């Protein structure tokens, strides 16, 4: 059994957009994490650590554009400046907390990338897409 297109849209709106009528979102704060491997269902596998890395804040309700059953970031997502090398980064996850929390979505980048000391990792606008299937 799968969700209808209508309910896929509601699910994405709850996670990333405006809460649809009749639904309540507990928080609109979202955090993007970077991973060196598939994060797994709970998002705990391969998250980058150390070297000045921290999840990047990116608010739901402003910053995402939904088209049918996908959402895409419409502004750059910027992480802090690194104090050491990081990578290769192959995956991302979306969480509801800056540490720990619940993994809402996960996915792979089309191209992996490593970062050097002094780099400020970023995901360009339209560089991260989450799709309900």
Buried (B, 14 or more C-beta within 10 A) or exposed (E): EEEEEEEBBBBBBBBBBBBBEEEEBEEBBBBBBBBBEBBBEEBEBBBBEEBBBBBBEBEBBEBBBBEEBBBBBEBBBBBEEBEEEBBEBBBBBBBBEEEEBEBBBBBEBEEEEEBEEEBEBEBEBEBBBBBBE
